[in-house]
Amino acid sequence: MGNKLPWIIKYRPKSIEEVVDQEKAKEVLIPWIQKWLQGSIPDKKAALLWGPPGTGKTSLVEAIANEYNLEKIELNASDFRRKSDIERIAIVAATKKPLPPKRGRIVLLDEVDGLSPRGDEGAITAILELVKKARNPVIMTANDPWGQHLRPLRDVCLLVEFKRIPKTKALPYLMKICEAEGIFCEKEALSYIWEKNRGDLRACINDMQSIAEAFGKITLELVKTMIVERDRELTPWEMLQALFYAKYAWQAKKAITSVDLDYDTLFLWIAENVPRQYGDDPEDLWRGVEALSRADVYYGRIKRKLQWNLLPYFFEALGPGVALAKEKYHRRAKWSYPEKLVLLARTKEERRIREELASLLSRTEHVSKNYVKAELIPLLKFIAEKNPSYFAKLALGLRLTDEMIKYLSRKNYKLIIEYKEKLLKELEETTKSRKSQETRGKVDESESKTPLKETASGERKETGKESKGKKSDKSKKSKTGGLSLLDFIRKD
């Protein structure tokens, strides 16, 4: 008992085989690492390990580094909040080879979900740049990677899910630690510790060490006295689990208030999955949807009329109302990420282009953005569909960008771009021709003789009338000599 080294470090897995459970995660991650070691760079140069805390994400990375003789460079969220930190440490580590005898290097960015959506945008941009330049495997970990601000990271990463370690696998591992330490330990006590920590293996080991060092043994009586249930934020998936399997109203309410989601997103998560969970029983489904409908009505009044006194009723309908809609427990369905959020994420770029197009046309046509969206954009789409060559002229005249053209007509995009380039070339040639004609005209005019009168000093000077006429001709040429863009567009 004299050794005060934390057990989570002392008994950290030294090999991949020692990592408890997570066989599916190993099947995905290890071949990806081996591909790097064979000298080929995978399509996804970064991996994102995600799952509840204490499931072995960091432990598996360390076991891989140990077993394959790789150098591990680790940074957590506090180390890479600034772009400069990533450029100074992580990018250098990801692009340089380690010193012998190490075979390679792993860059581990721990807890990337700890980055703020607003304050740490520069860090996310720098991480994307890091992945782009990487010549060594980059591994990130997160408890909940589904925040919108993390979408750019998800897009460039191999996603590897870590599931909560089942009690049947966790208890033998915890018992093995007790035996190695020579500590008397009751199996019921370990089971109680596991339940109170909701399967967080790291928290279980810390609790075991605290009790063992204080009392020299781990019994159920001591555990019940020393350990209280930890209140922690649930992931959306854990919230659904707690909600749909709640037996009492307070359990359902606790489930929906223990997750870090805004009210709109919380409603979407539950509304998306009620039909999946209760779909095999029409009556349970009807009651669940009715509870959702009531919650939606309350929340609508809260948003429209700012009647925040209705918020408790919203929570009652969304939590206990949905949870107690069932007459019997249903098998766990395959729950899904809210489809609306998926569609919003997919159409984010299109919505940005649409807003830019509305801003451009509202300025040039002197109409409102709403009018542009309701009237002009549908009209432009119709023209692009039916007459690509004419639309190319419009695109030039309205100064539409290529991405705006693509938004208005995906089908004829390439054809319109070809017409546009052809028109630009013709416009350039016509402009050059006009300039050439103007230059020749000026030369001819200078060579022609003009009436002059002799001054007192013997000098010859143009008459005022002729000079004035010449000036007006020059002014006229300057105004009409060049070909305007609108003239060219109207020219067939």
N, C-alpha and C positions, 0 to 999 in steps of 0.2 A: 504493500500500500504506500510505500515511500516514494514510488515513482509517480510524479504529478503530471506526466505527459498526458495530454487529453487522449482519451480512448479513441476518439474519431480519427486521430492521427496515428496512434499506435497500431490500430487494427485496420487501417486503410488498406484496401486490396492491393497486393503487389503484382498480381497477374489478372488477365482478363477472366480467367475461370473463377477467380475468387469474388468477382463482382456478383452480388446476389441478384438472381433472376435477370430480367431485361434481355432475354434471349433474342427477341425480335429486333431490339435496338442494336444488339451486337451484329446480327445478320446484315443490317444495313450499313453500319458505320465501319466495320472492320474491312470489308472489301473496298470501300472508298479509300481508306488509309493505305491498303496494300497497293492500290493503283498508283498512288503517289510514290510509294517506295520502289515501284517497278519503273519509274522514270516517266510515266505518262501523266499529264494533267487532266483530271476529270472535267466534264462539262460544268459541273458546279464546283467552284474552287473553295467554297465554304460550306460548313455543316452547322445547322442550328438544332441543338439538343433541347427539347422542351418537355416539361412535365412537372408534377408537383415537387415541392422541396423534399430533400432526403430520399430521393429515388435512385441516386447513384450516377448522376450526369457527370459531375466533376471527377468522381472516383473512376469511372470508366476511361475518361481521357487520361488520367494519371497512370492507370494500369496499362493502357496502350503505349504511352510514352516509355514506361518502364520495360515492358515486354519487347518492344521493337527498338529499344536503345535510341530514343528520340529526345532531343532537348525540348523542354516545355517552357514557353514564355507566357506567363499568365498576367492578365490585367482584369480588374473588376470595374464595375460601373463608375466608381469614384476616380479611377485612374484614367478613364478615357472620355470624360465629359467635354474636354476641350479638343478642338481639332489639332492644336499644336502637340498635345500629348500623344495622339495617335500617329501623327507624322514623325514625331521624334523617336518613339519606341516601337510601336506595332508595325508600321510600314517597313522600317529597317529590318525588323525581325522576320517579317513575312517574305522579304525579297532576298535576304542573304543566307548563305549556307553556314551551318554551325561548324565549329572546330572539331577535328577528329578527337576521340573515336566515335562521336555521335553520327548516326546514319542520316539523320534529318532533324527537322524542327517542327514543332506544333505551336501555333499562336492561339492561346485560349483567351477569349473575351467573355468573362463571367457576368451573368445577370444583365444582359443587354436590355431586358424589359425594365430595368431601373432607370433608363434614360427618359428624360422628360419630353413630352410631345412638342413643347414650345422652346424650352430653354436649351435643349441639347440637339437642335437640328443640325448644327455644324458637325457634331460628333457622328451622327448617322451618315452624313455626306462623306465624311472622312473614312468611315468604315467601308462604305461602298467603293471608295477609291482604293482602300487597302485590299479588298477582295479582287478588284480588277488587276492590281499589280502583283498579286501574291504568286510566289514561286514555292511556297510551303503551305501545307494545309492550315486553314483558319477554321477554328471551331468556336461557336458561340453557345451559351446556355441561357435559358429563360424559363421561368415558371409559367408565364402566360405570354406567348408571342403574338397574340391576335389583335393587339392594339393597331389602329390605323397608321400610326406613325412608324410602326415596324414593318409595314407592308413592303417597302423597298428592300429590306433585309431578307424577308421571306422569299421574295422573288429570285434572289441570287443564291439562296442556300438550299442544300439538301436537308429536308426536314426529317428529324429522327425523334419519334415519340418515346418517352419513358413513362410507363404506367406505374401506379402505386403498387408497391411490393405487397403481395398477399401475406396474410398472417401465417399461413402454412410454411412460407419460405423465410419470413422474418424471424419467427421465434427460435428455430434451430440456430440461426446465426447469432442471435442475442445470447442464447444459452452457451454457445461455444465461447463467447467472450468471457462470460462469468466463470466458466471452467478454466480458461487460461489464466484468469486473475485469482483463482482459488477462492471465489466468493460463493457462499451458499445462496441459492436463488430458487424461488418457487415459480413454477411455470405459470400459475395463475397471476402472479405479480407481473411477469413479463407481458402476459396477455392484456392486463389492465393498462400497463404503460403504452403498449402499442395502440390500444383503442383511444386513449386520451390524446395521443399525438397524431391520430388519424393516419397512421402508417408512415409517418415521417421518421425514417430509420436513424437519421442523424440526431434528431431530438430525443428519440428513445435511448440511444447510447449515452447522450449527455445526462439524461435523468438517471439512468442506471449508475453512472459514475458518481453522481452527486450523492445518491443514497448509500452506495457501497462505501464511499470514503467517510461518510458521517456515521454509519451504523455497523459496517463490516458485514452486512448481509442485505438481501433484497427479499422482503416478504410482502404479501398482499396487504397486511395491516399497515406496514410502514408506507407502502406506495400510496394507499388511499389517503393517508394522513398528509403526505408530502406533496403529492402532485394534484394540481388543479387543471381542469380542461383549459387549454389555451384558446383564447379568442383570436382568430386570425382571418384575414380576408380569404374568401373562397374564389376559385376560378369559376368562370361561367359553367363549365362542365360539372364541377362539384356542386354548384348551386342547383343545377337541374336535378342531380342525384338526390340532394337533400330535400328538395321541394317535392318531387314526385313520390318519394318514399317516406314523407313525413306522416306521422301517425296523429299528431296533435297540431292544433292551430299555431301554437307558439313556435313549434319547430319550423313550420312553413314560413312564418314571418321572419324568424331568425335567418333562414336560408337566403331570402331575397334582400335582407338588409346587411348581409355579411359579404356581399360581392361589390367590387368597385366598378359599377356601371352607372351611367346616367339613366334617368327614368325612361327615356325613349328607347335606349338600347336594351335595357332590362326587359321592357315590354316585348320588344322584337324577339329576344332570345326565348322567352316563354311561349309567345304566340306561335313561333316557328315550330316548337317541339311538342306542344299539347296534342296536335293531331297525330304525331308520330307515336307518342306514348299511349294515348287513349284510343287510337284508331281501331283497335280490334273489338271495342265495345261501344256501340252507338249511343247508349244512354250516358255512359261516362264521358264520352266525347262531347255530347250535347251540353252536359252540365259544365264541363271545362270551358267550352267556347262561350257559354253564357256568362261565366265568371269573367272571362277576358273582355267580353262586351261591356260589362258593368265597369270594369277597370278603365276601359278606353273612354267611356262616357265621363267618368270622374276626371280623368286626366285632361280630356278635351276642355272641360269647364275650368280646370285649373289654369291651363295655358291661355284660353281666350279671355276669361274674366278675372284671372289672378285670384281665384278662390282657393287659397292654400289651406284653408280649414278642411278641404275635402281630401287632403293628402292621406290621412289615416284610412279613409274609406277605399282609396286607390290601392293601398298596401293590403288591406283586408281582402279585397276582391282578387288581387293578383297573386297573393300568397296562399292564405288558408282557403280562399274560394276555389282556386285551381287544385290545390293539394287534396282537399276533402271532396272533390267532385267524384272521385272513384269510390265504387262500392267494394272493390277488391283490388289487390295489388297486381299490377301488370308486369310482365317480363320487361327487362330493360330494353328499350328500343334503340335504334341507331340514331342518336341525336345529331343535329346539324347546325352549322353556323348560319345565322339569319340570312336568308336569300337576298333580302333587301340591301343589307350591308355589302354583300358580295357584288350585287349589281351596281351599287353606288361606287364601289372601289373600281370595278371594271370600266365604268363610264366616266370616271373622274376626268380623264384627259379629254374626252369628247365634250363634257360640260364646260371645261376651261376654254376650248376652242370656240364653242358656241357663244360664250360670254364675250370673248375677244371680237368675234364676228359681229355680234349685236352692238358692241361699243363703236366699232369702226363704221358700220352702216348708219347708226344713229347720228354720228357726227357729220358724215358726208351727205346724208339725205335729210337731215334736220327733222327726225322723227324720234319717238321714244324707243327704248330698248324693247319694251313689251310689243310694240307694233312691229318691230323688226322680227321678233321671234314668232309672232302670230301670223304675219302677212308676207314679209319679204323673204325670209329663209325658206318657207315652203315653195314660194314662187321660184326662187333660184334653184332649188332642188329639181323642180319640174323642168325648168329650162335646161339644166345640166343633163337631165335624163333624155330629153327629146331632141335637143339641138346642141351637141357638144361644141361645134365650131363657133356658134354665136356666143355660147357661154364663155368661151375662151376670151372673146373680145370684152365681154362684161367683166371678167376676172381682171383683165389688164386695166380697164377703166376704173374699176372700184379698188384696184390695188390689193387684191386678195392674195394671201400667202398660199403656198403649196398645201399646207396642212388644212387651211380653210377650204380649199378646193376639194381635198380628199374627204373632208367632213360632208360637203355638199353632194359629192358624187363618188362613191367608192367604185361603182361599176365602170364609169367612163373616165376615171381619174387619169390613167396613163394617156388616153387619147386626148383629153383636154390639155394636159401638159405639153404634148407634142404640138397641138395647134397653137398654144401660147408661145412656145419657143419659136415656131415658124413665124408668128406675127411679130414677135420682138425682132427677129432677124430682118423681116421686111421693113419694119419701122426704122431700124438702124440704117439699112441701105437707102431708104427714101430720104431720111434726114441728111445723110452724106451727100446724096445727089442734089438736094436743095442747096446745101451749103456750097457745093461746087459751082452751081449755077449762079449763086449770089457773087461768088468770088470772080467768075468770068465777067459778070455784068459790071462789076466795079472797075475791072481792068479796061473794058471797052469804053466805059464812060470817061475814064481819065485820059484815054487816048484821043477821044473825039474833041474837036475844036469848039470852044464856047465863045460867044460874043464878048469882047473886052473893050474897055474904054481906057484911054490914056490919061494918066494923072499929070499933075503939074510937074512932078519930078521925072516924068518920062516912063513911069511904071505903068503896066497895063493891069486893069482890075475888072472883075466881073460886074455886070450891071446889077443893081439891087433887085430888080424884078426876076432876072434869070437866077440870081443867087438864091432868092427866096423860093423859087420854083424847084430848084435843085434840092434845097433842104427839105422841102415838103415831100419830095420823092423818096429821099433817104429815110425820112421818118415813117413814111408809108411802108417801105420795104422792111424796116426793123419790126414793124407790127405784124406784117402778114407774110414775111419771107419764110419763117420757120413753119414746119408742119406740126400743128397741135395734136395731142394724144386723142382728144375727142373727135377731131376731124378724121384722124386715121381710123378710129373705131367705126365711125359712120360710113367710111369709104368702103364700098363693096368691091 
